[in-house]
Amino acid sequence: AAGVIQSPRHLIKEKRETATLKCYPIPRHDTVYWYQQGPGQDPQFLISFYEKMQSDKGSIPDRFSAQQFSDYHSELNMSSLELGDSALYFCASSLGTGETQYFGPGTRLLVL
Amino acid sequence: QKEVEQNSGPLSVPEGAIASLNCTYSDRVSQSFFWYRQYSGKSPELIMSIYSNGDKEDGRFTAQLNKASQYVSLLIRDSQPSDSATYLCAALGGGGNKLTFGTGTQLKVEL
């Protein structure tokens, strides 16, 4: 079965640079979620979209923005990167809000 | 206090034994609960979901939910070395969008 696709899988950036993470949900899934997982920590919810509209917002820094496009894929844009942004970034998708979320393989971001 | 609490472990069980993982939550509005398995450096993989009080079985896994006690558990029967991972308990909030995770319990299944 098709799963959530994330790209890139690994990313190395310098401080103050920008990064764009992409997420392609499971086919027919209309809801996308972004989570950040620091070393030794549990995943923290950043933001979610349902039918291309922001549906919920968590602990997402103002330096980050995200959107969902007409084909339901989503992009997380990160600017003015800081060392503390180094983490695993997971995208998850579901068929409707409040339904089971399936996670992608993640993007490992390292900020030097 | 975290909204979802788990014992971080590690929980060590011998191969073939039953592993019991526990989780408590504080938000009574939460209605849906999930167990995810996460290997180091990998993404969370859904093991079980549970929405109603009682037990739900799927193969070697049984999830239990007690909303009155705000308690969720996962039993793994016939534990295998490949079950060694971190198990994350998650609650879906009242708004129905974000998952709130516990810190995870590290399970080690020993030969």
HADDOCK unambig.tbl for C-alpha pairs under 7 A between the chains (distance, minus, plus):
assign (segid A and resid 41 and name CA) (segid B and resid 103 and name CA) 6.45 0.50 0.50
assign (segid A and resid 42 and name CA) (segid B and resid 101 and name CA) 6.24 0.50 0.50
assign (segid A and resid 42 and name CA) (segid B and resid 102 and name CA) 6.62 0.50 0.50
assign (segid A and resid 42 and name CA) (segid B and resid 103 and name CA) 5.11 0.50 0.50
assign (segid A and resid 42 and name CA) (segid B and resid 104 and name CA) 6.99 0.50 0.50
assign (segid A and resid 43 and name CA) (segid B and resid 101 and name CA) 6.61 0.50 0.50
assign (segid A and resid 45 and name CA) (segid B and resid 98 and name CA) 6.29 0.50 0.50
assign (segid A and resid 45 and name CA) (segid B and resid 99 and name CA) 6.92 0.50 0.50
assign (segid A and resid 56 and name CA) (segid B and resid 97 and name CA) 6.62 0.50 0.50
assign (segid A and resid 97 and name CA) (segid B and resid 96 and name CA) 6.25 0.50 0.50
assign (segid A and resid 97 and name CA) (segid B and resid 97 and name CA) 5.85 0.50 0.50
assign (segid A and resid 98 and name CA) (segid B and resid 96 and name CA) 4.27 0.50 0.50
assign (segid A and resid 98 and name CA) (segid B and resid 97 and name CA) 5.43 0.50 0.50
assign (segid A and resid 102 and name CA) (segid B and resid 46 and name CA) 6.97 0.50 0.50
assign (segid A and resid 103 and name CA) (segid B and resid 43 and name CA) 6.44 0.50 0.50
assign (segid A and resid 103 and name CA) (segid B and resid 44 and name CA) 6.26 0.50 0.50
assign (segid A and resid 103 and name CA) (segid B and resid 45 and name CA) 6.90 0.50 0.50
assign (segid A and resid 104 and name CA) (segid B and resid 43 and name CA) 6.58 0.50 0.50
assign (segid A and resid 105 and name CA) (segid B and resid 42 and name CA) 6.52 0.50 0.50
assign (segid A and resid 105 and name CA) (segid B and resid 43 and name CA) 5.20 0.50 0.50
assign (segid A and resid 106 and name CA) (segid B and resid 43 and name CA) 6.27 0.50 0.50
